[in-house]
Amino acid sequence: MVKKLNLNNRRAYFDYELINKYKFIAGIELLGSEVKSIKNNNVSLNNSYCKLIKNNIYVFDMYISNDLLGINPKRVKKLLLKRKEINFIYNKINELKLNIIPTNIFLNERGYIKLIFFLAKSKKNYDKRQSIKNKDSEREKKDFLIKKY
């Protein structure tokens, strides 16, 4: 029986304006105990981010609880990407001043753990307030339709 795994970073959608045109899927360099923990849903993407360091992309602050005592649960993990993709990301970050934000972790058909990340612009406070107003108005419309019928 295959366990379905799909973990989201809901905070990323609130704090950043994700650019759908720049969506990437990458493998993650993990230890054995980390793989086991991710398959048991003991992982959190909240407040995680990626950085480009020496032609490699790394994930910071991704929390993976471990059974082993000697491993840091927030250790830096390397993303596995092709050189062309890394160069493209490097050019877009420098050209457009974007951030790299991880949004999802999932298992592919072959059983490998993959990370989806976007290039994104950070929202200002007034943008966040506007998105809250939009969500509230949508919620009120749904409530009105439910009460009407």
Backbone as a printed PyTorch tensor [residue, N CA C, xyz], in Angstrom:
tensor([[[  0.8430,  -1.1800,   0.0000],
         [  0.0000,   0.0000,   0.0000],
         [  0.8870,   1.2420,   0.0000]],

        [[  0.6460,   2.1500,  -0.9270],
         [  1.4360,   3.3710,  -1.0340],
         [  0.7540,   4.4730,  -0.2460]],

        [[  1.5110,   5.0840,   0.6360],
         [  0.9880,   6.1780,   1.4370],
         [  1.0790,   7.4640,   0.6380]],

        [[ -0.0220,   8.2140,   0.5750],
         [ -0.0310,   9.4640,  -0.1840],
         [  0.5360,  10.5810,   0.6800]],

        [[  1.4590,  11.3200,   0.1020],
         [  2.1430,  12.3870,   0.8260],
         [  2.0050,  13.6660,   0.0210]],

        [[  1.4640,  14.7090,   0.6450],
         [  1.3620,  16.0010,  -0.0210],
         [  1.3350,  17.0700,   1.0670]],

        [[  2.4770,  17.6820,   1.3420],
         [  2.5930,  18.6810,   2.3930],
         [  2.7300,  20.0610,   1.7810]],

        [[  1.9930,  21.0290,   2.2960],
         [  1.9710,  22.3810,   1.7400],
         [  2.5630,  23.3940,   2.7010]],

        [[  3.0720,  24.4760,   2.1360],
         [  3.5250,  25.6340,   2.8920],
         [  2.4830,  26.7260,   2.6710]],

        [[  1.4430,  26.7460,   3.5110],
         [  0.3470,  27.6860,   3.3160],
         [  0.7880,  29.1240,   3.5830]],

        [[  1.7760,  29.3020,   4.4030],
         [  2.2660,  30.6380,   4.7160],
         [  2.8940,  31.3130,   3.4920]],

        [[  3.4530,  30.5170,   2.5950],
         [  4.0870,  31.0680,   1.3940],
         [  3.0770,  31.7860,   0.5200]],

        [[  1.8660,  31.2630,   0.4360],
         [  0.8420,  31.8830,  -0.3980],
         [  0.3820,  33.2160,   0.1850]],

        [[  0.5100,  33.3940,   1.4920],
         [  0.1060,  34.6310,   2.1400],
         [  1.2230,  35.6780,   2.0940]],

        [[  2.4690,  35.2610,   2.3090],
         [  3.5820,  36.2040,   2.4070],
         [  4.2010,  36.5770,   1.0640]],

        [[  4.0010,  35.7640,   0.0310],
         [  4.6770,  35.9780,  -1.2430],
         [  3.6990,  35.9300,  -2.3970]],

        [[  4.0300,  36.6570,  -3.4340],
         [  3.2920,  36.5910,  -4.6840],
         [  4.0430,  35.6130,  -5.5790]],

        [[  3.5350,  34.3980,  -5.6600],
         [  4.2090,  33.3390,  -6.4140],
         [  3.9910,  33.5420,  -7.9080]],

        [[  5.0470,  33.4140,  -8.6740],
         [  4.9700,  33.5900, -10.1180],
         [  4.8640,  32.2000, -10.7490]],

        [[  3.6760,  31.8730, -11.2710],
         [  3.4050,  30.5260, -11.7870],
         [  4.3000,  30.1430, -12.9540]],

        [[  4.7910,  31.1340, -13.6630],
         [  5.6550,  30.8570, -14.8040],
         [  6.9870,  30.2480, -14.3570]],

        [[  7.3900,  30.5300, -13.1210],
         [  8.6770,  30.0530, -12.6030],
         [  8.4610,  29.0210, -11.5040]],

        [[  7.9270,  27.8680, -11.8890],
         [  7.6980,  26.7580, -10.9570],
         [  8.7160,  25.6750, -11.2720]],

        [[  9.3480,  25.1330, -10.2260],
         [ 10.3780,  24.1140, -10.4080],
         [ 10.1070,  22.9340,  -9.4840]],

        [[ 10.5130,  21.7490,  -9.9240],
         [ 10.4330,  20.5350,  -9.1160],
         [ 11.8460,  19.9980,  -8.9850]],

        [[ 12.2540,  19.7100,  -7.7340],
         [ 13.6210,  19.2490,  -7.4890],
         [ 13.6170,  18.1170,  -6.4770]],

        [[ 14.6290,  17.2780,  -6.5740],
         [ 14.8620,  16.2630,  -5.5560],
         [ 15.5720,  16.8980,  -4.3760]],

        [[ 15.5680,  16.2140,  -3.2450],
         [ 16.2170,  16.7210,  -2.0330],
         [ 17.2450,  15.6980,  -1.5830]],

        [[ 18.4100,  16.1710,  -1.1860],
         [ 19.4530,  15.2970,  -0.6490],
         [ 19.1480,  15.0610,   0.8300]],

        [[ 18.7120,  13.8430,   1.1780],
         [ 18.2610,  13.5230,   2.5280],
         [ 19.0280,  12.3430,   3.1030]],

        [[ 18.9810,  12.2340,   4.4330],
         [ 19.4920,  11.0640,   5.1310],
         [ 18.3620,  10.0450,   5.2730]],

        [[ 18.7020,   8.8070,   5.5940],
         [ 17.7040,   7.7480,   5.6940],
         [ 16.6310,   8.0150,   6.7240]],

        [[ 17.0140,   8.5210,   7.8910],
         [ 16.0240,   8.7970,   8.9300],
         [ 15.1140,   9.9510,   8.5400]],

        [[ 15.6320,  10.8890,   7.7360],
         [ 14.8070,  12.0040,   7.2790],
         [ 13.7530,  11.5310,   6.2840]],

        [[ 14.1090,  10.5870,   5.4350],
         [ 13.1490,  10.0240,   4.4880],
         [ 12.0120,   9.3530,   5.2440]],

        [[ 12.3560,   8.5930,   6.2520],
         [ 11.3510,   7.9000,   7.0660],
         [ 10.4270,   8.9090,   7.7480]],

        [[ 11.0000,   9.9940,   8.2740],
         [ 10.1970,  11.0100,   8.9440],
         [  9.2710,  11.7310,   7.9660]],

        [[  9.7510,  12.0250,   6.7690],
         [  8.9070,  12.6990,   5.7780],
         [  7.7580,  11.7930,   5.3540]],

        [[  8.0220,  10.5140,   5.1700],
         [  6.9550,   9.5900,   4.7840],
         [  5.9220,   9.4110,   5.8960]],

        [[  6.3160,   9.7250,   7.1440],
         [  5.3760,   9.6890,   8.2670],
         [  4.7680,  11.0570,   8.5500]],

        [[  4.9400,  12.0160,   7.6280],
         [  4.3990,  13.3800,   7.7260],
         [  4.9490,  14.1630,   8.9190]],

        [[  6.1690,  13.9020,   9.3250],
         [  6.7970,  14.6490,  10.4170],
         [  7.7170,  15.7220,   9.8520]],

        [[  7.1390,  16.6150,   9.0450],
         [  7.9260,  17.6530,   8.3820],
         [  7.1010,  18.9350,   8.3380]],

        [[  7.7910,  20.0790,   8.3840],
         [  7.1260,  21.3740,   8.3090],
         [  7.9040,  22.2860,   7.3710]],

        [[  7.1890,  22.9170,   6.4450],
         [  7.8000,  23.8580,   5.5100],
         [  7.6050,  25.3120,   5.9290]],

        [[  6.9270,  25.5430,   7.0440],
         [  6.6670,  26.9160,   7.4770],
         [  7.9660,  27.6680,   7.6920]],

        [[  8.0270,  28.8940,   7.1920],
         [  9.1820,  29.7990,   7.2940],
         [ 10.4230,  29.2590,   6.5900]],

        [[ 10.2870,  28.2600,   5.7420],
         [ 11.4640,  27.7530,   5.0230],
         [ 11.6920,  28.5910,   3.7740]],

        [[ 12.9260,  28.6180,   3.3450],
         [ 13.3110,  29.3810,   2.1630],
         [ 14.5290,  28.7210,   1.5410]],

        [[ 14.8370,  29.1150,   0.3110],
         [ 15.9770,  28.5640,  -0.4080],
         [ 16.9610,  29.6740,  -0.7430]],

        [[ 18.2300,  29.3010,  -0.8300],
         [ 19.2800,  30.2310,  -1.2240],
         [ 20.1790,  29.5770,  -2.2500]],

        [[ 20.7210,  30.4080,  -3.1200],
         [ 21.6750,  29.9600,  -4.1150],
         [ 23.0690,  30.2570,  -3.5920]],

        [[ 23.8480,  29.2020,  -3.3100],
         [ 25.1920,  29.3490,  -2.7600],
         [ 26.1510,  28.5040,  -3.5930]],

        [[ 27.1340,  29.1540,  -4.1900],
         [ 28.1710,  28.4810,  -4.9870],
         [ 27.5820,  27.5130,  -6.0150]],

        [[ 26.6840,  28.0250,  -6.8390],
         [ 26.0600,  27.2590,  -7.9250],
         [ 25.2740,  26.0400,  -7.4570]],

        [[ 24.7760,  26.0640,  -6.2370],
         [ 23.8630,  25.0460,  -5.7270],
         [ 22.7480,  25.7430,  -4.9640]],

        [[ 21.5880,  25.1230,  -4.9370],
         [ 20.4550,  25.6840,  -4.1990],
         [ 20.2350,  24.8310,  -2.9550]],

        [[ 20.1030,  25.5070,  -1.8160],
         [ 19.9230,  24.8470,  -0.5270],
         [ 18.6220,  25.3070,   0.1210]],

        [[ 17.9900,  24.4040,   0.8880],
         [ 16.7760,  24.7260,   1.6400],
         [ 17.1690,  24.9660,   3.0890]],

        [[ 16.7040,  26.0830,   3.6330],
         [ 16.9670,  26.4440,   5.0230],
         [ 15.6650,  26.4040,   5.8110]],

        [[ 15.7540,  26.0730,   7.0880],
         [ 14.6410,  26.0890,   8.0510],
         [ 13.4980,  25.1360,   7.7000]],

        [[ 13.7680,  24.0780,   6.9640],
         [ 12.7680,  23.0410,   6.7520],
         [ 12.9140,  22.0470,   7.9000]],

        [[ 11.8930,  21.9510,   8.7410],
         [ 11.9620,  21.1360,   9.9490],
         [ 11.5530,  19.7070,   9.6340]],

        [[ 12.4670,  18.7620,   9.9160],
         [ 12.1770,  17.3330,   9.7900],
         [ 12.5410,  16.6810,  11.1160]],

        [[ 11.5290,  16.1780,  11.8330],
         [ 11.8230,  15.5340,  13.1070],
         [ 12.5140,  14.2000,  12.8370]],

        [[ 13.5380,  13.8950,  13.6210],
         [ 14.3440,  12.6950,  13.4080],
         [ 14.2710,  11.7750,  14.6090]],

        [[ 14.4270,  10.4820,  14.3300],
         [ 14.5150,   9.5040,  15.4070],
         [ 15.9130,   9.4860,  16.0050]],

        [[ 16.9010,   9.8140,  15.1920],
         [ 18.2860,   9.8150,  15.6630],
         [ 18.5940,  11.1060,  16.4070]],

        [[ 19.3520,  10.9960,  17.4920],
         [ 19.6000,  12.1570,  18.3320],
         [ 20.6570,  13.1010,  17.7720]],

        [[ 21.6040,  12.6310,  17.0070],
         [ 22.7140,  13.4590,  16.5720],
         [ 22.4310,  14.3430,  15.3650]],

        [[ 21.2510,  14.2420,  14.7710],
         [ 20.9630,  14.9950,  13.5550],
         [ 20.1140,  16.2180,  13.8910]],

        [[ 20.5430,  17.3760,  13.3850],
         [ 19.8060,  18.6200,  13.5800],
         [ 18.5300,  18.5760,  12.7360]],

        [[ 17.3480,  18.7950,  13.3320],
         [ 16.1070,  18.7320,  12.5570],
         [ 15.9770,  19.8510,  11.5230]],

        [[ 16.7270,  20.9350,  11.6830],
         [ 16.6650,  22.0420,  10.7250],
         [ 17.9500,  22.1570,   9.9100]],

        [[ 18.6120,  21.0410,   9.6790],
         [ 19.8700,  21.1070,   8.9380],
         [ 19.6110,  21.5430,   7.4960]],

        [[ 20.6170,  22.1320,   6.8800],
         [ 20.5140,  22.6360,   5.5120],
         [ 20.5410,  21.4600,   4.5410]],

        [[ 19.5970,  21.4600,   3.5910],
         [ 19.4870,  20.3690,   2.6370],
         [ 19.7080,  20.8920,   1.2240]],

        [[ 20.4420,  20.1350,   0.4350],
         [ 20.7590,  20.5220,  -0.9330],
         [ 19.6520,  20.0520,  -1.8700]],

        [[ 19.2810,  20.9150,  -2.8310],
         [ 18.3230,  20.5370,  -3.8560],
         [ 19.0610,  19.9850,  -5.0670]],

        [[ 18.4870,  18.9800,  -5.6860],
         [ 19.1070,  18.3170,  -6.8270],
         [ 18.4590,  18.8260,  -8.1110]],

        [[ 19.1890,  19.6820,  -8.8150],
         [ 18.7120,  20.2830, -10.0560],
         [ 19.7730,  20.1740, -11.1360]],

        [[ 19.3570,  20.3340, -12.3800],
         [ 20.3080,  20.3450, -13.4860],
         [ 20.9980,  21.7000, -13.5420]],

        [[ 22.1840,  21.7300, -14.1140],
         [ 22.9790,  22.9550, -14.1890],
         [ 22.2500,  24.0500, -14.9620]],

        [[ 21.5300,  23.6990, -16.0420],
         [ 20.7910,  24.6820, -16.8280],
         [ 19.7130,  25.3530, -15.9850]],

        [[ 19.0220,  24.5580, -15.1590],
         [ 17.9770,  25.1150, -14.3020],
         [ 18.5730,  26.0590, -13.2700]],

        [[ 19.6920,  25.6740, -12.6800],
         [ 20.3330,  26.5260, -11.6780],
         [ 20.7900,  27.8410, -12.3010]],

        [[ 21.3600,  27.7840, -13.4980],
         [ 21.7910,  29.0030, -14.1810],
         [ 20.6000,  29.8980, -14.5190]],

        [[ 19.4950,  29.2990, -14.9560],
         [ 18.2900,  30.0660, -15.2590],
         [ 17.7670,  30.7650, -14.0030]],

        [[ 17.7140,  30.0310, -12.8930],
         [ 17.2450,  30.5980, -11.6300],
         [ 18.1660,  31.7310, -11.1820]],

        [[ 19.4610,  31.5200, -11.2970],
         [ 20.4330,  32.5520, -10.9220],
         [ 20.2080,  33.8370, -11.7270]],

        [[ 20.0030,  33.7070, -13.0240],
         [ 19.7770,  34.8750, -13.8720],
         [ 18.4810,  35.5960, -13.5130]],

        [[ 17.4070,  34.8510, -13.2590],
         [ 16.1230,  35.4720, -12.9230],
         [ 16.1690,  36.1550, -11.5590]],

        [[ 16.8640,  35.5630, -10.6050],
         [ 16.9740,  36.1700,  -9.2800],
         [ 17.7050,  37.5040,  -9.3660]],

        [[ 18.7940,  37.5370, -10.1010],
         [ 19.5620,  38.7710, -10.2210],
         [ 18.8570,  39.8110, -11.0790]],

        [[ 18.1450,  39.3630, -12.1020],
         [ 17.4790,  40.2750, -13.0250],
         [ 16.2230,  40.8930, -12.4140]],

        [[ 15.3960,  40.0850, -11.7630],
         [ 14.0940,  40.5350, -11.2720],
         [ 14.0170,  40.7000,  -9.7590]],

        [[ 15.1000,  40.4010,  -9.0390],
         [ 15.1300,  40.5050,  -7.5650],
         [ 14.0290,  39.6450,  -6.9310]],

        [[ 14.0740,  38.3500,  -7.1960],
         [ 13.0710,  37.4130,  -6.6990],
         [ 13.6280,  36.5570,  -5.5720]],

        [[ 12.7290,  35.9120,  -4.8280],
         [ 13.0780,  34.9600,  -3.7720],
         [ 12.7480,  33.5520,  -4.2510]],

        [[ 13.3720,  32.5590,  -3.6310],
         [ 13.0760,  31.1570,  -3.9240],
         [ 12.3150,  30.5990,  -2.7190]],

        [[ 11.0560,  30.2230,  -2.9380],
         [ 10.1830,  29.8090,  -1.8360],
         [  9.6610,  28.3980,  -2.0790]],

        [[  9.9750,  27.4410,  -1.1800],
         [  9.4150,  26.0830,  -1.3020],
         [  7.9530,  26.0700,  -0.8780]],

        [[  7.1230,  25.3480,  -1.6370],
         [  5.6930,  25.3280,  -1.3380],
         [  5.1540,  23.9360,  -1.0130]],

        [[  5.6310,  22.8850,  -1.6730],
         [  5.0720,  21.5430,  -1.4750],
         [  6.1710,  20.5000,  -1.4200]],

        [[  5.8640,  19.4000,  -0.7200],
         [  6.6700,  18.1820,  -0.7650],
         [  5.7260,  17.0560,  -1.1530]],

        [[  6.1560,  16.2140,  -2.0880],
         [  5.3050,  15.1010,  -2.4990],
         [  6.1630,  13.9120,  -2.8960]],

        [[  5.5140,  12.7580,  -2.9830],
         [  6.1490,  11.5350,  -3.4760],
         [  5.7600,  11.3540,  -4.9330]],

        [[  6.7390,  11.1340,  -5.8140],
         [  6.3910,  10.9020,  -7.2120],
         [  6.0390,   9.4300,  -7.4260]],

        [[  5.7880,   9.0560,  -8.6810],
         [  5.3520,   7.6890,  -8.9900],
         [  6.3910,   6.6520,  -8.6010]],

        [[  7.6680,   7.0160,  -8.6890],
         [  8.7460,   6.0700,  -8.3950],
         [  9.0960,   6.0150,  -6.9090]],

        [[  8.4130,   6.8110,  -6.0820],
         [  8.6520,   6.7840,  -4.6500],
         [  9.7000,   7.7690,  -4.1660]],

        [[ 10.1480,   8.6750,  -5.0410],
         [ 11.1370,   9.6720,  -4.6460],
         [ 10.4440,  10.8980,  -4.0430]],

        [[ 11.0930,  11.4860,  -3.0510],
         [ 10.5560,  12.6890,  -2.4220],
         [ 11.0020,  13.8970,  -3.2340]],

        [[ 10.0410,  14.7210,  -3.6390],
         [ 10.3110,  15.8920,  -4.4650],
         [  9.8050,  17.1450,  -3.7660]],

        [[ 10.4340,  18.2710,  -4.0870],
         [ 10.0780,  19.5680,  -3.5270],
         [  9.6880,  20.4910,  -4.6740]],

        [[  8.5400,  21.1470,  -4.5430],
         [  8.1280,  22.1530,  -5.5160],
         [  8.4600,  23.5140,  -4.9390]],

        [[  9.1300,  24.3450,  -5.7380],
         [  9.4140,  25.7070,  -5.2910],
         [  9.1610,  26.6880,  -6.4200]],

        [[  8.9070,  27.9300,  -6.0350],
         [  8.5940,  28.9970,  -6.9690],
         [  9.5780,  30.1350,  -6.7980]],

        [[  9.7510,  30.9060,  -7.8450],
         [ 10.3760,  32.2070,  -7.7160],
         [  9.2460,  33.1700,  -7.3820]],

        [[  9.4620,  34.0230,  -6.3800],
         [  8.3650,  34.8350,  -5.8630],
         [  8.8450,  36.2140,  -5.4380]],

        [[  7.9000,  37.1440,  -5.4390],
         [  8.1410,  38.4770,  -4.9050],
         [  7.4650,  38.5570,  -3.5440]],

        [[  8.1110,  39.1930,  -2.5780],
         [  7.4940,  39.3150,  -1.2590],
         [  6.4140,  40.3850,  -1.3050]],

        [[  5.3300,  40.1340,  -0.5640],
         [  4.2220,  41.0810,  -0.5190],
         [  4.4970,  42.1440,   0.5340]],

        [[  3.9860,  43.3150,   0.2910],
         [  4.0150,  44.3860,   1.2790],
         [  2.8350,  44.1930,   2.2290]],

        [[  2.8410,  44.9420,   3.3460],
         [  1.7640,  44.8020,   4.3260],
         [  0.3990,  45.1390,   3.7260]],

        [[  0.3240,  46.1650,   2.8920],
         [ -0.9770,  46.5280,   2.3250],
         [ -1.4720,  45.4600,   1.3570]],

        [[ -0.5670,  44.7400,   0.6980],
         [ -0.9840,  43.6280,  -0.1540],
         [ -1.5690,  42.4930,   0.6760]],

        [[ -0.9630,  42.2480,   1.8390],
         [ -1.4630,  41.1850,   2.7130],
         [ -2.8510,  41.5360,   3.2410]],

        [[ -3.0460,  42.8140,   3.6070],
         [ -4.3660,  43.2450,   4.0840],
         [ -5.4110,  43.0900,   2.9860]],

        [[ -5.0340,  43.3940,   1.7650],
         [ -5.9660,  43.2590,   0.6450],
         [ -6.3390,  41.8000,   0.4200]],

        [[ -5.3870,  40.9030,   0.5450],
         [ -5.7070,  39.4870,   0.3640],
         [ -6.6190,  38.9790,   1.4800]],

        [[ -6.4580,  39.4930,   2.6970],
         [ -7.3580,  39.1210,   3.8000],
         [ -8.7740,  39.6170,   3.5080]],

        [[ -8.8980,  40.8490,   3.0000],
         [-10.2200,  41.3830,   2.6550],
         [-10.8790,  40.5470,   1.5730]],

        [[-10.1080,  40.1390,   0.5750],
         [-10.6620,  39.3130,  -0.4990],
         [-11.1530,  37.9700,   0.0260]],

        [[-10.3880,  37.3470,   0.9250],
         [-10.8080,  36.0670,   1.5020],
         [-12.0820,  36.2230,   2.3140]],

        [[-12.1710,  37.3140,   3.0960],
         [-13.3660,  37.5510,   3.8970],
         [-14.5910,  37.7570,   3.0240]],

        [[-14.4480,  38.5140,   1.9370],
         [-15.5950,  38.7440,   1.0540],
         [-16.0290,  37.4340,   0.3870]],

        [[-15.0820,  36.6010,  -0.0140],
         [-15.4320,  35.2980,  -0.5980],
         [-16.1650,  34.4260,   0.4170]],

        [[-15.7020,  34.4540,   1.6660],
         [-16.3350,  33.6650,   2.7230],
         [-17.7650,  34.1410,   2.9540]],

        [[-17.9830,  35.4760,   2.9490],
         [-19.3260,  36.0220,   3.1470],
         [-20.2520,  35.6350,   1.9980]],

        [[-19.7400,  35.6270,   0.7670],
         [-20.5510,  35.2190,  -0.3790],
         [-20.9850,  33.7660,  -0.2460]],

        [[-20.0640,  32.9010,   0.1700],
         [-20.4050,  31.4820,   0.3520],
         [-21.4400,  31.3070,   1.4390]],

        [[-21.2720,  32.0370,   2.5730],
         [-22.2320,  31.9440,   3.6680],
         [-23.6230,  32.4110,   3.2170]],

        [[-23.6650,  33.4720,   2.4240],
         [-24.9220,  33.9920,   1.9330],
         [-25.6160,  32.9730,   1.0270]],

        [[-24.8550,  32.3320,   0.1510],
         [-25.4330,  31.3350,  -0.7560],
         [-25.9200,  30.1140,   0.0140]],

        [[-25.2000,  29.7300,   1.0510],
         [-25.6210,  28.5650,   1.8460],
         [-26.9040,  28.8710,   2.5970]],

        [[-27.0260,  30.0710,   3.1810],
         [-28.2330,  30.4440,   3.9270],
         [-29.4300,  30.6410,   3.0040]],

        [[-29.1620,  31.0810,   1.7760],
         [-30.2340,  31.3360,   0.8330],
         [-30.9160,  30.0320,   0.4270]],

        [[-30.1670,  28.9610,   0.2910],
         [-30.7500,  27.6860,  -0.1280],
         [-30.8870,  26.8140,   1.0310]]])
